[in-house]
Amino acid sequence: MRRRLPRLAAAWAALALTACAATLGPPQPSLSDEDGWSFAAAELKPVGLGLPGAVLAPGVRFAGGIEIVAGLGSPLHGLSDLKLSGGGGFVAVSDAGDLVRGRLRLNAQGRLVGVDGLASRRLALEDGTPIGDKRDGDAEGLALTRSGDLLVSFERRHRIWNYGPLSAVRAPRPVPSPTVAFPDNEGMEGLAAALQGQGEGWRAVGEGGGVWDCTASGCRTVVSPPAEAPRDSDYRFTGLDRDPSGEGWFVVERRYTPPIDMRGRVRRMAPDGSLGPVLIELKLPGTTDNFEGVAAERRGQGTRLYLVSDDNANPAQRTLLLAFDIR
């Protein structure tokens, strides 16, 4: 969902940055533009946590960050979810109907210092034609099933589509999604694969609340949506990924209080939908933005999380990719 910050927020964001003025090395282009993928140009800038503002729970460590700066009309704007595809690769979706892939660039210490191989392609309709209408292409959630199929959840026209394996993206087919009358611009913001032992299922969370576990045969309500819609200043779900430890999921929550207070945080979600303590909180005057996506992987004895923000193609916002390690 779009949450635009006013121009005043840009001044706060500038004060929050601790990154040096120099840019990082440019992303290396994708080695192939086959199968509908095209190179996506960008400039990369290093990003720190900024002035005091971020709150990290014991055992959580910042592991590097970048800003992805793209030109007007680039498919790299509006990134609304992110998942890891193995071997250092990742895939993301935008709320304009684009699919993006790339490779994470880590330094010798394992810190995030860049991305390479950025490429994009348009998501398709069921007949295989590229999505052209915003109401059809408002992609908000992304999941990779155990078999490697790519699932995308959309809002406005609320649905979940299966695009087949990432290595051979095809025309989508519908799969079960919650039978809920979501608000027009507040749909299934979080989507992730089911836990080990739950087969080829997936979990969906609604922006305003509600948790569902789905399989090819249908969806089961885990937590019902609240009776009253959340206020604009309440935290809302915006991203979800499976905890590689197998004990649940990581969920991203976002809160925006006009005119400039944008906050994001990460918590664990248990199988029953209950939430654990806050692990990461990003807020002013530190580095923050409209965080909407999360990807998790096992790394050593802990877990690495990547958070991505949706800049809404708004000059007052940024596309940030931040890494955190959790013991």
C-alpha positions in Angstrom: 0.0 0.0 0.0 1.2 3.5 -0.8 2.2 5.7 2.1 3.6 9.0 0.8 5.7 11.2 3.0 5.4 14.9 2.6 8.3 16.9 1.3 9.2 18.0 4.9 10.1 14.3 5.5 12.9 14.6 3.0 14.7 17.1 5.3 14.4 14.7 8.2 15.7 11.8 6.1 18.7 13.8 5.0 19.6 14.5 8.6 19.2 10.8 9.4 21.7 9.6 6.9 25.3 8.7 8.0 26.3 7.2 4.6 29.2 8.9 2.9 28.5 11.1 -0.1 30.4 8.7 -2.5 28.4 6.1 -4.2 29.2 2.4 -4.3 30.3 0.6 -7.4 27.4 0.4 -9.9 25.4 -2.8 -10.1 26.9 -5.3 -12.6 24.3 -6.0 -15.3 22.4 -9.1 -15.7 24.2 -11.7 -17.8 21.1 -12.4 -19.9 18.0 -10.7 -21.0 16.4 -13.9 -22.1 12.8 -15.0 -21.3 11.5 -11.4 -21.0 14.0 -10.1 -18.5 15.6 -6.7 -19.2 18.6 -5.0 -17.4 17.5 -2.4 -14.9 19.9 0.4 -14.3 20.5 1.9 -10.9 22.9 3.9 -8.7 23.8 2.5 -5.3 24.6 4.5 -2.2 25.7 3.1 1.2 23.3 3.6 4.1 23.8 3.4 7.8 21.2 3.4 10.6 21.7 7.2 10.9 21.3 9.3 14.0 19.9 7.6 17.2 16.5 6.2 16.4 16.9 2.6 15.5 16.2 0.2 18.5 17.6 -3.3 18.1 16.8 -6.1 20.6 19.6 -7.9 22.3 21.2 -10.3 19.8 20.3 -8.2 16.8 23.1 -6.6 14.7 22.9 -4.2 11.8 24.7 -5.9 8.8 24.9 -3.1 6.2 22.5 -1.2 3.9 22.2 0.4 0.6 19.9 2.9 -1.2 18.9 1.9 -4.8 18.5 5.1 -6.8 16.7 4.7 -10.1 15.6 7.0 -12.9 12.1 8.2 -13.6 9.9 5.4 -14.8 12.3 2.7 -13.6 10.8 -0.7 -12.5 13.0 -0.4 -9.4 10.5 2.0 -7.8 7.6 0.8 -5.6 9.2 -2.4 -4.4 6.7 -4.0 -2.1 8.1 -7.4 -1.2 11.3 -9.4 -1.4 12.3 -13.1 -1.1 15.6 -14.9 -1.4 16.0 -17.4 -4.3 19.2 -19.1 -3.3 22.9 -18.7 -4.1 22.8 -15.0 -3.2 19.9 -14.2 -5.5 16.7 -12.4 -4.7 13.4 -11.6 -6.3 11.1 -8.7 -5.6 7.7 -7.3 -6.8 6.5 -3.7 -7.3 3.1 -2.3 -6.8 3.2 -1.2 -10.4 3.2 -4.8 -11.7 6.9 -5.5 -12.2 9.0 -8.5 -11.2 12.6 -7.7 -10.3 15.6 -10.0 -9.7 19.2 -9.6 -8.7 22.1 -10.8 -6.6 23.2 -9.6 -3.2 26.8 -8.2 -2.9 28.5 -9.0 0.4 32.0 -8.0 1.5 34.5 -10.3 3.2 32.8 -9.8 6.6 29.4 -10.8 5.1 28.0 -7.3 5.3 25.6 -6.1 2.6 27.5 -3.6 0.3 25.5 -3.7 -3.0 23.4 -5.6 -5.5 24.3 -6.9 -9.0 22.5 -8.4 -11.9 19.4 -6.3 -11.6 16.8 -7.2 -14.2 13.0 -6.8 -14.5 10.0 -8.1 -16.4 6.3 -7.3 -16.4 4.0 -9.5 -14.5 1.4 -11.1 -16.8 -2.4 -11.6 -16.8 -3.9 -15.1 -17.1 -3.8 -14.9 -20.9 -0.1 -14.2 -20.8 -0.3 -10.5 -21.9 1.6 -8.0 -19.7 -0.3 -6.3 -17.0 -1.1 -2.7 -18.0 -3.7 -1.5 -15.5 -2.7 -0.4 -12.0 -5.8 -2.1 -10.6 -4.5 -5.4 -12.1 -0.8 -4.9 -11.1 -0.8 -3.7 -7.5 1.4 -6.5 -6.3 2.1 -6.4 -2.6 3.2 -9.9 -1.4 5.6 -12.5 -2.7 6.3 -16.1 -1.7 8.5 -19.0 -3.1 6.9 -22.3 -2.3 9.0 -25.4 -1.4 8.8 -26.6 -5.0 10.0 -23.2 -6.2 6.8 -21.7 -7.5 6.4 -18.0 -7.4 3.2 -16.7 -5.7 2.2 -13.1 -5.9 -0.6 -11.4 -3.9 -2.4 -8.4 -5.3 -4.6 -5.7 -3.8 -7.4 -3.6 -5.4 -8.3 -6.7 -7.3 -7.5 -9.0 -4.4 -6.1 -12.4 -5.4 -3.1 -14.7 -5.3 -1.6 -16.0 -8.5 1.0 -18.7 -9.2 3.5 -17.7 -11.8 5.4 -21.1 -11.9 9.1 -21.5 -11.2 11.3 -18.3 -11.1 13.6 -20.0 -13.7 10.7 -20.2 -16.2 8.0 -17.6 -15.3 4.8 -18.3 -17.1 1.2 -17.0 -17.4 -0.3 -17.2 -13.9 -3.0 -19.4 -12.6 -5.2 -18.5 -9.6 -4.7 -20.3 -6.2 -6.8 -20.1 -3.1 -6.8 -16.8 -1.2 -8.8 -15.6 1.8 -12.5 -14.9 1.1 -12.5 -11.6 2.8 -13.8 -8.2 1.6 -10.5 -6.4 2.0 -10.6 -2.6 1.6 -9.6 -1.5 -1.9 -6.0 -0.4 -1.0 -5.4 -2.6 2.1 -5.1 -6.2 1.0 -2.7 -9.2 1.5 0.5 -7.3 2.2 2.3 -10.3 3.6 2.8 -13.7 1.9 5.2 -16.5 2.7 5.6 -20.2 2.4 4.2 -22.6 5.0 6.4 -24.1 7.7 8.2 -27.4 7.3 5.8 -30.2 7.5 2.8 -28.2 6.2 3.4 -29.1 2.6 3.0 -26.7 -0.4 1.0 -24.2 1.6 1.4 -20.5 2.2 0.5 -18.0 4.9 -1.2 -14.6 4.0 -1.6 -11.6 6.3 -3.9 -8.6 5.7 -2.6 -5.1 6.1 -5.3 -4.2 8.6 -5.1 -7.6 10.4 -6.1 -11.2 9.8 -3.9 -14.3 9.3 -4.7 -17.2 7.0 -3.0 -20.5 6.1 -3.8 -21.7 2.6 -3.2 -24.8 0.5 -4.4 -25.8 -3.0 -7.7 -26.9 -1.4 -8.5 -23.6 0.3 -7.7 -21.2 3.2 -8.1 -21.5 6.9 -8.5 -18.5 9.2 -5.8 -18.4 11.9 -6.6 -14.9 13.2 -9.8 -13.1 12.1 -9.5 -9.5 11.0 -10.4 -7.0 13.7 -14.0 -5.8 14.0 -12.8 -2.2 13.7 -10.4 -1.0 11.0 -7.1 0.2 12.3 -6.4 3.9 12.4 -3.8 5.5 10.2 -1.5 5.9 13.2 -1.8 2.2 14.1 0.9 -0.4 13.2 -0.2 -2.5 10.2 1.3 -5.6 8.6 3.3 -5.0 5.4 5.6 -8.0 5.0 6.1 -11.7 6.0 8.7 -14.4 5.5 9.2 -17.8 7.1 11.7 -18.1 9.9 14.4 -20.5 8.6 14.6 -22.0 12.2 11.2 -23.5 11.4 9.5 -22.0 14.5 7.3 -19.4 12.7 7.5 -16.3 10.6 9.0 -12.8 10.7 6.5 -10.0 10.1 7.1 -6.4 9.2 4.8 -3.7 10.6 4.6 -0.1 9.6 3.1 3.0 11.3 2.7 6.4 9.7 1.5 9.4 11.8 1.2 12.5 9.7 3.0 14.6 8.8 6.4 12.9 9.1 6.5 10.1 11.6 7.1 6.9 9.6 8.2 3.8 11.6 8.9 0.2 10.8 9.5 -2.8 13.0 10.0 -6.5 12.8 8.6 -9.2 15.2 8.2 -13.0 15.1 4.8 -14.5 14.4 4.0 -17.9 15.9 1.9 -20.6 14.1 -1.2 -19.4 16.0 -0.6 -15.9 14.7 0.5 -14.4 18.1 3.3 -11.9 17.9 6.6 -11.8 19.9 8.6 -8.8 21.2 9.9 -6.2 18.8 13.3 -7.2 17.3 14.0 -4.2 15.1 12.4 -0.8 15.2 13.4 1.9 12.7 12.3 5.5 13.3 13.3 9.1 13.1 15.7 10.7 13.6 17.4 7.6 12.4 17.1 5.9 9.0 13.6 4.9 8.2 11.1 4.8 5.3 8.1 2.8 4.1 9.3 -0.7 4.8 7.1 -3.3 3.1 9.2 -6.4 2.4 11.3 -8.9 4.4 13.4 -12.0 3.4 15.0 -14.4 5.9 17.8 -17.0 5.5 19.9 -19.1 7.8 23.4 -17.7 8.2 25.9 -19.5 10.4 24.4 -19.9 13.9 21.8 -17.2 13.3 19.4 -15.7 10.9 19.9 -12.9 8.3 17.0 -10.6 7.6 16.8 -8.2 4.6 14.2 -5.4 4.7 13.2 -3.4 1.6 11.2 -0.1 1.5 8.7 1.1 -1.1 9.6 4.6 -2.3 6.3 5.0 -4.2 8.3 6.7 -6.9 8.2 9.8 -4.6 11.4 12.0 -4.5 10.8 12.4 -0.7 11.2 8.7 -0.1 13.9 6.1 -0.8 14.3 2.5 -1.9 16.3 1.1 1.0 17.7 -2.5 1.4 18.9 -3.1 5.0 20.5 -6.3 6.5 20.3 -7.5 10.1 21.7 -10.5 11.8 19.8 -12.2 14.6 21.5 -14.7 17.0 
